[in-house]
Every structure is written in structure tokens, then in C-alpha cells.
Amino acid sequence: MVCAAETEDCFNEKCIHCPKEHLMSILMNRNDIDLDDDCSWTIWKKVNNKFDLQQMTGSVDSLVTEIKERWSAFLLHAYSNRQQRDYIKDL
């Protein structure tokens, strides 16, 4: 999903060198999945100013939509996490 160099632009989806394959095609890669099928997943959601792990049930399409909506934030979180880890390692 990002370049081997893993720059900040890669994780902000602004890099012109990153693979341009869409998230949806990666998630559905060679899988014969019916987007209308039911599935369940867990997700952290903010409820009453606290984060709580919620059990969700819906269609595969609603799960994929949830992933797509959160993807940019996840990429940025992954970048920050790696930068912090590398900084601590250097200490």
C-alpha cells in the first residue's frame, strides 16, 4: 500500500510513487465475496467520551465501507507509530 521508503507522503496518500491499487481491489483480491452477505466484526468506537470495543453486525459491504472510511486515519497512525518506535530505538 506504501512505498518501500515509507515517507510521510506515503502515509498521507500524497506520494506519486506509491502503488495505486485501490483498497477495495486489495481487500477483494481473487475472493468470490458477495457484498450482501452478513458478517460481524469488532471495532473501537467512542461512546460517552470513552473508547469501547463494539461488536458490529452488517453486510460485507458495510464492513468494507467502514474500513475505507478509517483507512486514512489508520495510515497516519501507522506512520506515527513507526516514527515513535524508531525514535525510542535510537535512544
PyMOL Python script that loads the backbone (N, CA, C, O; Angstrom):
from pymol import cmd

cmd.read_pdbstr("""\
ATOM      1  N   MET A   1       0.809  -1.195   0.000  1.00  0.00           N
ATOM      2  CA  MET A   1       0.000   0.000   0.000  1.00  0.00           C
ATOM      3  C   MET A   1       0.856   1.263   0.000  1.00  0.00           C
ATOM      4  O   MET A   1       0.404   2.313  -0.456  1.00  0.00           O
ATOM      5  N   VAL A   2       2.096   1.173   0.510  1.00  0.00           N
ATOM      6  CA  VAL A   2       3.002   2.318   0.504  1.00  0.00           C
ATOM      7  C   VAL A   2       4.331   1.889  -0.091  1.00  0.00           C
ATOM      8  O   VAL A   2       4.608   0.700  -0.250  1.00  0.00           O
ATOM      9  N   CYS A   3       5.147   2.883  -0.415  1.00  0.00           N
ATOM     10  CA  CYS A   3       6.474   2.624  -0.989  1.00  0.00           C
ATOM     11  C   CYS A   3       7.382   1.913   0.014  1.00  0.00           C
ATOM     12  O   CYS A   3       7.103   1.860   1.212  1.00  0.00           O
ATOM     13  N   ALA A   4       8.458   1.380  -0.509  1.00  0.00           N
ATOM     14  CA  ALA A   4       9.466   0.772   0.365  1.00  0.00           C
ATOM     15  C   ALA A   4      10.125   1.835   1.239  1.00  0.00           C
ATOM     16  O   ALA A   4      10.556   1.539   2.353  1.00  0.00           O
ATOM     17  N   ALA A   5      10.207   3.077   0.740  1.00  0.00           N
ATOM     18  CA  ALA A   5      10.830   4.166   1.501  1.00  0.00           C
ATOM     19  C   ALA A   5       9.964   4.594   2.681  1.00  0.00           C
ATOM     20  O   ALA A   5      10.485   5.073   3.688  1.00  0.00           O
ATOM     21  N   GLU A   6       8.669   4.430   2.569  1.00  0.00           N
ATOM     22  CA  GLU A   6       7.714   4.760   3.631  1.00  0.00           C
ATOM     23  C   GLU A   6       7.887   6.180   4.167  1.00  0.00           C
ATOM     24  O   GLU A   6       8.137   6.373   5.356  1.00  0.00           O
ATOM     25  N   THR A   7       7.754   7.154   3.298  1.00  0.00           N
ATOM     26  CA  THR A   7       7.849   8.548   3.719  1.00  0.00           C
ATOM     27  C   THR A   7       6.508   9.018   4.283  1.00  0.00           C
ATOM     28  O   THR A   7       5.497   8.325   4.178  1.00  0.00           O
ATOM     29  N   GLU A   8       6.522  10.193   4.875  1.00  0.00           N
ATOM     30  CA  GLU A   8       5.285  10.760   5.417  1.00  0.00           C
ATOM     31  C   GLU A   8       4.249  10.945   4.313  1.00  0.00           C
ATOM     32  O   GLU A   8       3.057  10.743   4.544  1.00  0.00           O
ATOM     33  N   ASP A   9       4.690  11.326   3.119  1.00  0.00           N
ATOM     34  CA  ASP A   9       3.754  11.479   1.993  1.00  0.00           C
ATOM     35  C   ASP A   9       3.067  10.160   1.659  1.00  0.00           C
ATOM     36  O   ASP A   9       1.894  10.150   1.286  1.00  0.00           O
ATOM     37  N   CYS A  10       3.786   9.054   1.789  1.00  0.00           N
ATOM     38  CA  CYS A  10       3.190   7.739   1.530  1.00  0.00           C
ATOM     39  C   CYS A  10       2.007   7.493   2.460  1.00  0.00           C
ATOM     40  O   CYS A  10       0.940   7.052   2.032  1.00  0.00           O
ATOM     41  N   PHE A  11       2.216   7.783   3.726  1.00  0.00           N
ATOM     42  CA  PHE A  11       1.188   7.510   4.726  1.00  0.00           C
ATOM     43  C   PHE A  11       0.067   8.543   4.709  1.00  0.00           C
ATOM     44  O   PHE A  11      -0.991   8.321   5.297  1.00  0.00           O
ATOM     45  N   ASN A  12       0.293   9.669   4.038  1.00  0.00           N
ATOM     46  CA  ASN A  12      -0.755  10.673   3.855  1.00  0.00           C
ATOM     47  C   ASN A  12      -1.416  10.554   2.488  1.00  0.00           C
ATOM     48  O   ASN A  12      -2.192  11.420   2.084  1.00  0.00           O
ATOM     49  N   GLU A  13      -1.100   9.471   1.783  1.00  0.00           N
ATOM     50  CA  GLU A  13      -1.658   9.180   0.455  1.00  0.00           C
ATOM     51  C   GLU A  13      -1.390  10.314  -0.541  1.00  0.00           C
ATOM     52  O   GLU A  13      -2.237  10.635  -1.374  1.00  0.00           O
ATOM     53  N   LYS A  14      -0.190  10.919  -0.441  1.00  0.00           N
ATOM     54  CA  LYS A  14       0.188  12.011  -1.331  1.00  0.00           C
ATOM     55  C   LYS A  14       1.411  11.669  -2.173  1.00  0.00           C
ATOM     56  O   LYS A  14       1.884  12.506  -2.943  1.00  0.00           O
ATOM     57  N   CYS A  15       1.921  10.461  -2.039  1.00  0.00           N
ATOM     58  CA  CYS A  15       3.142  10.054  -2.742  1.00  0.00           C
ATOM     59  C   CYS A  15       2.796   9.621  -4.172  1.00  0.00           C
ATOM     60  O   CYS A  15       1.872   8.837  -4.389  1.00  0.00           O
ATOM     61  N   ILE A  16       3.543  10.139  -5.126  1.00  0.00           N
ATOM     62  CA  ILE A  16       3.291   9.782  -6.530  1.00  0.00           C
ATOM     63  C   ILE A  16       3.927   8.440  -6.891  1.00  0.00           C
ATOM     64  O   ILE A  16       3.662   7.901  -7.965  1.00  0.00           O
ATOM     65  N   HIS A  17       4.767   7.894  -6.002  1.00  0.00           N
ATOM     66  CA  HIS A  17       5.458   6.637  -6.288  1.00  0.00           C
ATOM     67  C   HIS A  17       4.780   5.419  -5.663  1.00  0.00           C
ATOM     68  O   HIS A  17       5.108   4.285  -6.012  1.00  0.00           O
ATOM     69  N   CYS A  18       3.854   5.636  -4.758  1.00  0.00           N
ATOM     70  CA  CYS A  18       3.175   4.513  -4.098  1.00  0.00           C
ATOM     71  C   CYS A  18       2.312   3.750  -5.103  1.00  0.00           C
ATOM     72  O   CYS A  18       1.839   4.317  -6.088  1.00  0.00           O
ATOM     73  N   PRO A  19       2.115   2.460  -4.840  1.00  0.00           N
ATOM     74  CA  PRO A  19       1.218   1.690  -5.713  1.00  0.00           C
ATOM     75  C   PRO A  19      -0.171   2.332  -5.720  1.00  0.00           C
ATOM     76  O   PRO A  19      -0.638   2.823  -4.692  1.00  0.00           O
ATOM     77  N   LYS A  20      -0.808   2.325  -6.846  1.00  0.00           N
ATOM     78  CA  LYS A  20      -2.106   2.990  -6.968  1.00  0.00           C
ATOM     79  C   LYS A  20      -3.274   2.005  -6.909  1.00  0.00           C
ATOM     80  O   LYS A  20      -4.404   2.350  -7.254  1.00  0.00           O
ATOM     81  N   GLU A  21      -2.995   0.792  -6.475  1.00  0.00           N
ATOM     82  CA  GLU A  21      -4.062  -0.191  -6.370  1.00  0.00           C
ATOM     83  C   GLU A  21      -5.047   0.271  -5.304  1.00  0.00           C
ATOM     84  O   GLU A  21      -4.643   0.699  -4.222  1.00  0.00           O
ATOM     85  N   HIS A  22      -6.313   0.185  -5.603  1.00  0.00           N
ATOM     86  CA  HIS A  22      -7.340   0.638  -4.679  1.00  0.00           C
ATOM     87  C   HIS A  22      -7.512  -0.346  -3.533  1.00  0.00           C
ATOM     88  O   HIS A  22      -7.365  -1.557  -3.701  1.00  0.00           O
ATOM     89  N   LEU A  23      -7.821   0.192  -2.384  1.00  0.00           N
ATOM     90  CA  LEU A  23      -8.028  -0.620  -1.191  1.00  0.00           C
ATOM     91  C   LEU A  23      -9.052  -1.716  -1.450  1.00  0.00           C
ATOM     92  O   LEU A  23      -8.858  -2.860  -1.037  1.00  0.00           O
ATOM     93  N   MET A  24     -10.134  -1.374  -2.127  1.00  0.00           N
ATOM     94  CA  MET A  24     -11.198  -2.333  -2.397  1.00  0.00           C
ATOM     95  C   MET A  24     -10.675  -3.526  -3.198  1.00  0.00           C
ATOM     96  O   MET A  24     -11.026  -4.667  -2.897  1.00  0.00           O
ATOM     97  N   SER A  25      -9.850  -3.283  -4.205  1.00  0.00           N
ATOM     98  CA  SER A  25      -9.358  -4.388  -5.020  1.00  0.00           C
ATOM     99  C   SER A  25      -8.396  -5.272  -4.225  1.00  0.00           C
ATOM    100  O   SER A  25      -8.305  -6.474  -4.478  1.00  0.00           O
ATOM    101  N   ILE A  26      -7.683  -4.688  -3.272  1.00  0.00           N
ATOM    102  CA  ILE A  26      -6.791  -5.483  -2.421  1.00  0.00           C
ATOM    103  C   ILE A  26      -7.617  -6.341  -1.466  1.00  0.00           C
ATOM    104  O   ILE A  26      -7.332  -7.525  -1.287  1.00  0.00           O
ATOM    105  N   LEU A  27      -8.636  -5.748  -0.855  1.00  0.00           N
ATOM    106  CA  LEU A  27      -9.475  -6.498   0.073  1.00  0.00           C
ATOM    107  C   LEU A  27     -10.233  -7.626  -0.614  1.00  0.00           C
ATOM    108  O   LEU A  27     -10.444  -8.688  -0.028  1.00  0.00           O
ATOM    109  N   MET A  28     -10.636  -7.396  -1.838  1.00  0.00           N
ATOM    110  CA  MET A  28     -11.449  -8.378  -2.553  1.00  0.00           C
ATOM    111  C   MET A  28     -10.617  -9.251  -3.495  1.00  0.00           C
ATOM    112  O   MET A  28     -11.174 -10.054  -4.243  1.00  0.00           O
ATOM    113  N   ASN A  29      -9.309  -9.103  -3.467  1.00  0.00           N
ATOM    114  CA  ASN A  29      -8.393  -9.781  -4.380  1.00  0.00           C
ATOM    115  C   ASN A  29      -8.680 -11.278  -4.511  1.00  0.00           C
ATOM    116  O   ASN A  29      -8.513 -12.048  -3.565  1.00  0.00           O
ATOM    117  N   ARG A  30      -9.101 -11.652  -5.672  1.00  0.00           N
ATOM    118  CA  ARG A  30      -9.347 -13.051  -6.031  1.00  0.00           C
ATOM    119  C   ARG A  30     -10.274 -13.784  -5.072  1.00  0.00           C
ATOM    120  O   ARG A  30     -10.241 -15.011  -4.986  1.00  0.00           O
ATOM    121  N   ASN A  31     -11.082 -13.049  -4.369  1.00  0.00           N
ATOM    122  CA  ASN A  31     -12.058 -13.662  -3.474  1.00  0.00           C
ATOM    123  C   ASN A  31     -13.438 -13.497  -4.071  1.00  0.00           C
ATOM    124  O   ASN A  31     -13.812 -12.417  -4.529  1.00  0.00           O
ATOM    125  N   ASP A  32     -14.173 -14.564  -4.060  1.00  0.00           N
ATOM    126  CA  ASP A  32     -15.534 -14.532  -4.569  1.00  0.00           C
ATOM    127  C   ASP A  32     -16.458 -14.217  -3.399  1.00  0.00           C
ATOM    128  O   ASP A  32     -17.057 -15.114  -2.804  1.00  0.00           O
ATOM    129  N   ILE A  33     -16.565 -12.926  -3.078  1.00  0.00           N
ATOM    130  CA  ILE A  33     -17.316 -12.494  -1.906  1.00  0.00           C
ATOM    131  C   ILE A  33     -18.561 -11.749  -2.353  1.00  0.00           C
ATOM    132  O   ILE A  33     -18.510 -10.870  -3.214  1.00  0.00           O
ATOM    133  N   ASP A  34     -19.668 -12.119  -1.751  1.00  0.00           N
ATOM    134  CA  ASP A  34     -20.926 -11.420  -2.001  1.00  0.00           C
ATOM    135  C   ASP A  34     -21.018 -10.265  -1.005  1.00  0.00           C
ATOM    136  O   ASP A  34     -21.070 -10.488   0.204  1.00  0.00           O
ATOM    137  N   LEU A  35     -21.039  -9.054  -1.503  1.00  0.00           N
ATOM    138  CA  LEU A  35     -21.074  -7.874  -0.636  1.00  0.00           C
ATOM    139  C   LEU A  35     -22.347  -7.772   0.185  1.00  0.00           C
ATOM    140  O   LEU A  35     -22.402  -7.005   1.146  1.00  0.00           O
ATOM    141  N   ASP A  36     -23.372  -8.535  -0.180  1.00  0.00           N
ATOM    142  CA  ASP A  36     -24.627  -8.522   0.574  1.00  0.00           C
ATOM    143  C   ASP A  36     -24.660  -9.553   1.704  1.00  0.00           C
ATOM    144  O   ASP A  36     -25.591  -9.558   2.509  1.00  0.00           O
ATOM    145  N   ASP A  37     -23.644 -10.431   1.770  1.00  0.00           N
ATOM    146  CA  ASP A  37     -23.598 -11.425   2.843  1.00  0.00           C
ATOM    147  C   ASP A  37     -23.457 -10.737   4.190  1.00  0.00           C
ATOM    148  O   ASP A  37     -22.882  -9.654   4.291  1.00  0.00           O
ATOM    149  N   ASP A  38     -23.991 -11.382   5.226  1.00  0.00           N
ATOM    150  CA  ASP A  38     -23.868 -10.863   6.580  1.00  0.00           C
ATOM    151  C   ASP A  38     -22.516 -11.256   7.170  1.00  0.00           C
ATOM    152  O   ASP A  38     -21.968 -12.313   6.857  1.00  0.00           O
ATOM    153  N   CYS A  39     -21.992 -10.385   8.029  1.00  0.00           N
ATOM    154  CA  CYS A  39     -20.751 -10.677   8.740  1.00  0.00           C
ATOM    155  C   CYS A  39     -20.756  -9.886  10.040  1.00  0.00           C
ATOM    156  O   CYS A  39     -21.615  -9.032  10.260  1.00  0.00           O
ATOM    157  N   SER A  40     -19.791 -10.181  10.890  1.00  0.00           N
ATOM    158  CA  SER A  40     -19.664  -9.423  12.131  1.00  0.00           C
ATOM    159  C   SER A  40     -18.194  -9.108  12.349  1.00  0.00           C
ATOM    160  O   SER A  40     -17.318  -9.834  11.881  1.00  0.00           O
ATOM    161  N   TRP A  41     -17.928  -8.010  13.071  1.00  0.00           N
ATOM    162  CA  TRP A  41     -16.572  -7.569  13.356  1.00  0.00           C
ATOM    163  C   TRP A  41     -16.593  -6.741  14.628  1.00  0.00           C
ATOM    164  O   TRP A  41     -17.650  -6.300  15.077  1.00  0.00           O
ATOM    165  N   THR A  42     -15.422  -6.535  15.203  1.00  0.00           N
ATOM    166  CA  THR A  42     -15.319  -5.674  16.372  1.00  0.00           C
ATOM    167  C   THR A  42     -14.570  -4.406  15.983  1.00  0.00           C
ATOM    168  O   THR A  42     -13.689  -4.425  15.123  1.00  0.00           O
ATOM    169  N   ILE A  43     -14.934  -3.316  16.625  1.00  0.00           N
ATOM    170  CA  ILE A  43     -14.339  -2.025  16.304  1.00  0.00           C
ATOM    171  C   ILE A  43     -14.362  -1.132  17.548  1.00  0.00           C
ATOM    172  O   ILE A  43     -15.299  -1.171  18.345  1.00  0.00           O
ATOM    173  N   TRP A  44     -13.312  -0.334  17.688  1.00  0.00           N
ATOM    174  CA  TRP A  44     -13.283   0.633  18.779  1.00  0.00           C
ATOM    175  C   TRP A  44     -14.125   1.836  18.375  1.00  0.00           C
ATOM    176  O   TRP A  44     -13.913   2.424  17.315  1.00  0.00           O
ATOM    177  N   LYS A  45     -15.090   2.201  19.235  1.00  0.00           N
ATOM    178  CA  LYS A  45     -15.943   3.367  18.981  1.00  0.00           C
ATOM    179  C   LYS A  45     -15.963   4.235  20.233  1.00  0.00           C
ATOM    180  O   LYS A  45     -15.886   3.742  21.358  1.00  0.00           O
ATOM    181  N   LYS A  46     -16.067   5.536  20.006  1.00  0.00           N
ATOM    182  CA  LYS A  46     -16.138   6.476  21.127  1.00  0.00           C
ATOM    183  C   LYS A  46     -17.584   6.589  21.587  1.00  0.00           C
ATOM    184  O   LYS A  46     -18.471   6.957  20.817  1.00  0.00           O
ATOM    185  N   VAL A  47     -17.807   6.264  22.864  1.00  0.00           N
ATOM    186  CA  VAL A  47     -19.135   6.321  23.459  1.00  0.00           C
ATOM    187  C   VAL A  47     -19.000   7.044  24.794  1.00  0.00           C
ATOM    188  O   VAL A  47     -18.239   6.610  25.659  1.00  0.00           O
ATOM    189  N   ASN A  48     -19.728   8.136  24.968  1.00  0.00           N
ATOM    190  CA  ASN A  48     -19.678   8.923  26.206  1.00  0.00           C
ATOM    191  C   ASN A  48     -18.241   9.322  26.570  1.00  0.00           C
ATOM    192  O   ASN A  48     -17.809   9.160  27.711  1.00  0.00           O
ATOM    193  N   ASN A  49     -17.518   9.843  25.586  1.00  0.00           N
ATOM    194  CA  ASN A  49     -16.139  10.304  25.761  1.00  0.00           C
ATOM    195  C   ASN A  49     -15.154   9.216  26.168  1.00  0.00           C
ATOM    196  O   ASN A  49     -14.067   9.520  26.661  1.00  0.00           O
ATOM    197  N   LYS A  50     -15.518   7.955  25.970  1.00  0.00           N
ATOM    198  CA  LYS A  50     -14.611   6.831  26.228  1.00  0.00           C
ATOM    199  C   LYS A  50     -14.645   5.918  25.012  1.00  0.00           C
ATOM    200  O   LYS A  50     -15.659   5.804  24.322  1.00  0.00           O
ATOM    201  N   PHE A  51     -13.511   5.270  24.769  1.00  0.00           N
ATOM    202  CA  PHE A  51     -13.468   4.300  23.675  1.00  0.00           C
ATOM    203  C   PHE A  51     -13.864   2.938  24.209  1.00  0.00           C
ATOM    204  O   PHE A  51     -13.401   2.504  25.264  1.00  0.00           O
ATOM    205  N   ASP A  52     -14.727   2.275  23.463  1.00  0.00           N
ATOM    206  CA  ASP A  52     -15.257   0.981  23.863  1.00  0.00           C
ATOM    207  C   ASP A  52     -15.211   0.044  22.661  1.00  0.00           C
ATOM    208  O   ASP A  52     -15.490   0.458  21.536  1.00  0.00           O
ATOM    209  N   LEU A  53     -14.865  -1.199  22.896  1.00  0.00           N
ATOM    210  CA  LEU A  53     -14.840  -2.187  21.827  1.00  0.00           C
ATOM    211  C   LEU A  53     -16.267  -2.656  21.568  1.00  0.00           C
ATOM    212  O   LEU A  53     -16.917  -3.223  22.446  1.00  0.00           O
ATOM    213  N   GLN A  54     -16.742  -2.412  20.352  1.00  0.00           N
ATOM    214  CA  GLN A  54     -18.123  -2.717  19.990  1.00  0.00           C
ATOM    215  C   GLN A  54     -18.182  -3.899  19.019  1.00  0.00           C
ATOM    216  O   GLN A  54     -17.354  -4.013  18.116  1.00  0.00           O
ATOM    217  N   GLN A  55     -19.151  -4.757  19.213  1.00  0.00           N
ATOM    218  CA  GLN A  55     -19.418  -5.858  18.282  1.00  0.00           C
ATOM    219  C   GLN A  55     -20.403  -5.332  17.238  1.00  0.00           C
ATOM    220  O   GLN A  55     -21.499  -4.887  17.580  1.00  0.00           O
ATOM    221  N   MET A  56     -20.011  -5.384  15.975  1.00  0.00           N
ATOM    222  CA  MET A  56     -20.848  -4.876  14.888  1.00  0.00           C
ATOM    223  C   MET A  56     -21.325  -6.043  14.032  1.00  0.00           C
ATOM    224  O   MET A  56     -20.627  -7.047  13.888  1.00  0.00           O
ATOM    225  N   THR A  57     -22.504  -5.901  13.474  1.00  0.00           N
ATOM    226  CA  THR A  57     -23.060  -6.880  12.546  1.00  0.00           C
ATOM    227  C   THR A  57     -23.641  -6.119  11.370  1.00  0.00           C
ATOM    228  O   THR A  57     -24.315  -5.104  11.545  1.00  0.00           O
ATOM    229  N   GLY A  58     -23.378  -6.614  10.174  1.00  0.00           N
ATOM    230  CA  GLY A  58     -23.904  -5.966   8.979  1.00  0.00           C
ATOM    231  C   GLY A  58     -23.473  -6.728   7.749  1.00  0.00           C
ATOM    232  O   GLY A  58     -23.024  -7.871   7.832  1.00  0.00           O
ATOM    233  N   SER A  59     -23.612  -6.091   6.620  1.00  0.00           N
ATOM    234  CA  SER A  59     -23.212  -6.727   5.365  1.00  0.00           C
ATOM    235  C   SER A  59     -21.702  -6.583   5.172  1.00  0.00           C
ATOM    236  O   SER A  59     -21.064  -5.741   5.804  1.00  0.00           O
ATOM    237  N   VAL A  60     -21.150  -7.404   4.305  1.00  0.00           N
ATOM    238  CA  VAL A  60     -19.736  -7.285   3.946  1.00  0.00           C
ATOM    239  C   VAL A  60     -19.483  -5.892   3.386  1.00  0.00           C
ATOM    240  O   VAL A  60     -18.438  -5.297   3.645  1.00  0.00           O
ATOM    241  N   ASP A  61     -20.431  -5.376   2.624  1.00  0.00           N
ATOM    242  CA  ASP A  61     -20.294  -4.032   2.058  1.00  0.00           C
ATOM    243  C   ASP A  61     -20.174  -2.981   3.159  1.00  0.00           C
ATOM    244  O   ASP A  61     -19.383  -2.047   3.027  1.00  0.00           O
ATOM    245  N   SER A  62     -20.939  -3.112   4.238  1.00  0.00           N
ATOM    246  CA  SER A  62     -20.844  -2.130   5.329  1.00  0.00           C
ATOM    247  C   SER A  62     -19.497  -2.245   6.043  1.00  0.00           C
ATOM    248  O   SER A  62     -18.949  -1.234   6.484  1.00  0.00           O
ATOM    249  N   LEU A  63     -18.958  -3.456   6.164  1.00  0.00           N
ATOM    250  CA  LEU A  63     -17.623  -3.631   6.742  1.00  0.00           C
ATOM    251  C   LEU A  63     -16.566  -2.973   5.856  1.00  0.00           C
ATOM    252  O   LEU A  63     -15.695  -2.264   6.362  1.00  0.00           O
ATOM    253  N   VAL A  64     -16.628  -3.195   4.559  1.00  0.00           N
ATOM    254  CA  VAL A  64     -15.665  -2.610   3.631  1.00  0.00           C
ATOM    255  C   VAL A  64     -15.766  -1.085   3.666  1.00  0.00           C
ATOM    256  O   VAL A  64     -14.746  -0.397   3.624  1.00  0.00           O
ATOM    257  N   THR A  65     -16.970  -0.559   3.740  1.00  0.00           N
ATOM    258  CA  THR A  65     -17.170   0.891   3.841  1.00  0.00           C
ATOM    259  C   THR A  65     -16.535   1.430   5.110  1.00  0.00           C
ATOM    260  O   THR A  65     -15.894   2.480   5.086  1.00  0.00           O
ATOM    261  N   GLU A  66     -16.707   0.721   6.218  1.00  0.00           N
ATOM    262  CA  GLU A  66     -16.102   1.124   7.496  1.00  0.00           C
ATOM    263  C   GLU A  66     -14.582   1.158   7.380  1.00  0.00           C
ATOM    264  O   GLU A  66     -13.944   2.086   7.875  1.00  0.00           O
ATOM    265  N   ILE A  67     -14.005   0.162   6.737  1.00  0.00           N
ATOM    266  CA  ILE A  67     -12.552   0.115   6.547  1.00  0.00           C
ATOM    267  C   ILE A  67     -12.098   1.290   5.692  1.00  0.00           C
ATOM    268  O   ILE A  67     -11.123   1.964   6.024  1.00  0.00           O
ATOM    269  N   LYS A  68     -12.806   1.536   4.590  1.00  0.00           N
ATOM    270  CA  LYS A  68     -12.423   2.638   3.698  1.00  0.00           C
ATOM    271  C   LYS A  68     -12.496   3.982   4.409  1.00  0.00           C
ATOM    272  O   LYS A  68     -11.635   4.837   4.201  1.00  0.00           O
ATOM    273  N   GLU A  69     -13.512   4.182   5.244  1.00  0.00           N
ATOM    274  CA  GLU A  69     -13.667   5.445   5.960  1.00  0.00           C
ATOM    275  C   GLU A  69     -12.543   5.676   6.958  1.00  0.00           C
ATOM    276  O   GLU A  69     -12.172   6.822   7.213  1.00  0.00           O
ATOM    277  N   ARG A  70     -12.001   4.619   7.518  1.00  0.00           N
ATOM    278  CA  ARG A  70     -10.977   4.736   8.551  1.00  0.00           C
ATOM    279  C   ARG A  70      -9.559   4.572   8.012  1.00  0.00           C
ATOM    280  O   ARG A  70      -8.597   4.731   8.764  1.00  0.00           O
ATOM    281  N   TRP A  71      -9.409   4.260   6.735  1.00  0.00           N
ATOM    282  CA  TRP A  71      -8.112   3.918   6.170  1.00  0.00           C
ATOM    283  C   TRP A  71      -7.084   5.042   6.297  1.00  0.00           C
ATOM    284  O   TRP A  71      -5.950   4.792   6.705  1.00  0.00           O
ATOM    285  N   SER A  72      -7.461   6.269   5.955  1.00  0.00           N
ATOM    286  CA  SER A  72      -6.519   7.389   6.019  1.00  0.00           C
ATOM    287  C   SER A  72      -6.018   7.603   7.441  1.00  0.00           C
ATOM    288  O   SER A  72      -4.825   7.821   7.651  1.00  0.00           O
ATOM    289  N   ALA A  73      -6.910   7.542   8.409  1.00  0.00           N
ATOM    290  CA  ALA A  73      -6.508   7.711   9.810  1.00  0.00           C
ATOM    291  C   ALA A  73      -5.601   6.563  10.237  1.00  0.00           C
ATOM    292  O   ALA A  73      -4.652   6.774  10.993  1.00  0.00           O
ATOM    293  N   PHE A  74      -5.879   5.360   9.763  1.00  0.00           N
ATOM    294  CA  PHE A  74      -5.041   4.219  10.100  1.00  0.00           C
ATOM    295  C   PHE A  74      -3.633   4.383   9.533  1.00  0.00           C
ATOM    296  O   PHE A  74      -2.649   4.116  10.223  1.00  0.00           O
ATOM    297  N   LEU A  75      -3.536   4.818   8.287  1.00  0.00           N
ATOM    298  CA  LEU A  75      -2.217   5.019   7.681  1.00  0.00           C
ATOM    299  C   LEU A  75      -1.405   6.042   8.461  1.00  0.00           C
ATOM    300  O   LEU A  75      -0.223   5.824   8.728  1.00  0.00           O
ATOM    301  N   LEU A  76      -2.024   7.144   8.825  1.00  0.00           N
ATOM    302  CA  LEU A  76      -1.329   8.180   9.588  1.00  0.00           C
ATOM    303  C   LEU A  76      -0.915   7.649  10.963  1.00  0.00           C
ATOM    304  O   LEU A  76       0.186   7.940  11.431  1.00  0.00           O
ATOM    305  N   HIS A  77      -1.773   6.885  11.602  1.00  0.00           N
ATOM    306  CA  HIS A  77      -1.449   6.270  12.886  1.00  0.00           C
ATOM    307  C   HIS A  77      -0.259   5.316  12.736  1.00  0.00           C
ATOM    308  O   HIS A  77       0.645   5.314  13.572  1.00  0.00           O
ATOM    309  N   ALA A  78      -0.257   4.513  11.682  1.00  0.00           N
ATOM    310  CA  ALA A  78       0.849   3.577  11.443  1.00  0.00           C
ATOM    311  C   ALA A  78       2.166   4.329  11.256  1.00  0.00           C
ATOM    312  O   ALA A  78       3.203   3.911  11.770  1.00  0.00           O
ATOM    313  N   TYR A  79       2.120   5.436  10.520  1.00  0.00           N
ATOM    314  CA  TYR A  79       3.324   6.244  10.312  1.00  0.00           C
ATOM    315  C   TYR A  79       3.839   6.805  11.637  1.00  0.00           C
ATOM    316  O   TYR A  79       5.026   6.693  11.944  1.00  0.00           O
ATOM    317  N   SER A  80       2.953   7.403  12.411  1.00  0.00           N
ATOM    318  CA  SER A  80       3.346   7.984  13.701  1.00  0.00           C
ATOM    319  C   SER A  80       3.910   6.915  14.624  1.00  0.00           C
ATOM    320  O   SER A  80       4.911   7.135  15.306  1.00  0.00           O
ATOM    321  N   ASN A  81       3.265   5.767  14.641  1.00  0.00           N
ATOM    322  CA  ASN A  81       3.720   4.658  15.472  1.00  0.00           C
ATOM    323  C   ASN A  81       5.129   4.224  15.080  1.00  0.00           C
ATOM    324  O   ASN A  81       5.964   3.994  15.955  1.00  0.00           O
ATOM    325  N   ARG A  82       5.404   4.110  13.802  1.00  0.00           N
ATOM    326  CA  ARG A  82       6.732   3.706  13.327  1.00  0.00           C
ATOM    327  C   ARG A  82       7.778   4.760  13.645  1.00  0.00           C
ATOM    328  O   ARG A  82       8.902   4.428  14.021  1.00  0.00           O
ATOM    329  N   GLN A  83       7.417   6.021  13.497  1.00  0.00           N
ATOM    330  CA  GLN A  83       8.359   7.088  13.814  1.00  0.00           C
ATOM    331  C   GLN A  83       8.702   7.084  15.301  1.00  0.00           C
ATOM    332  O   GLN A  83       9.868   7.234  15.667  1.00  0.00           O
ATOM    333  N   GLN A  84       7.711   6.915  16.147  1.00  0.00           N
ATOM    334  CA  GLN A  84       7.945   6.868  17.589  1.00  0.00           C
ATOM    335  C   GLN A  84       8.790   5.655  17.971  1.00  0.00           C
ATOM    336  O   GLN A  84       9.707   5.761  18.785  1.00  0.00           O
ATOM    337  N   ARG A  85       8.479   4.518  17.387  1.00  0.00           N
ATOM    338  CA  ARG A  85       9.235   3.295  17.658  1.00  0.00           C
ATOM    339  C   ARG A  85      10.707   3.468  17.268  1.00  0.00           C
ATOM    340  O   ARG A  85      11.602   3.076  18.017  1.00  0.00           O
ATOM    341  N   ASP A  86      10.951   4.053  16.097  1.00  0.00           N
ATOM    342  CA  ASP A  86      12.333   4.272  15.641  1.00  0.00           C
ATOM    343  C   ASP A  86      13.060   5.270  16.537  1.00  0.00           C
ATOM    344  O   ASP A  86      14.249   5.101  16.808  1.00  0.00           O
ATOM    345  N   TYR A  87      12.368   6.299  16.997  1.00  0.00           N
ATOM    346  CA  TYR A  87      12.976   7.290  17.886  1.00  0.00           C
ATOM    347  C   TYR A  87      13.374   6.642  19.210  1.00  0.00           C
ATOM    348  O   TYR A  87      14.478   6.867  19.706  1.00  0.00           O
ATOM    349  N   ILE A  88      12.487   5.847  19.776  1.00  0.00           N
ATOM    350  CA  ILE A  88      12.781   5.168  21.042  1.00  0.00           C
ATOM    351  C   ILE A  88      13.918   4.176  20.871  1.00  0.00           C
ATOM    352  O   ILE A  88      14.757   4.031  21.759  1.00  0.00           O
ATOM    353  N   LYS A  89      13.948   3.503  19.748  1.00  0.00           N
ATOM    354  CA  LYS A  89      15.030   2.559  19.459  1.00  0.00           C
ATOM    355  C   LYS A  89      16.379   3.279  19.405  1.00  0.00           C
ATOM    356  O   LYS A  89      17.383   2.745  19.877  1.00  0.00           O
ATOM    357  N   ASP A  90      16.412   4.469  18.841  1.00  0.00           N
ATOM    358  CA  ASP A  90      17.649   5.248  18.747  1.00  0.00           C
ATOM    359  C   ASP A  90      18.119   5.772  20.107  1.00  0.00           C
ATOM    360  O   ASP A  90      19.309   6.000  20.321  1.00  0.00           O
ATOM    361  N   LEU A  91      17.162   5.957  21.019  1.00  0.00           N
ATOM    362  CA  LEU A  91      17.539   6.434  22.367  1.00  0.00           C
ATOM    363  C   LEU A  91      18.355   5.376  23.064  1.00  0.00           C
ATOM    364  O   LEU A  91      18.773   5.572  24.205  1.00  0.00           O
TER     365      LEU A  91
END
""", "prot")
cmd.dss("prot")
cmd.show_as("cartoon", "prot")
cmd.util.cbc("prot")
cmd.orient("prot")
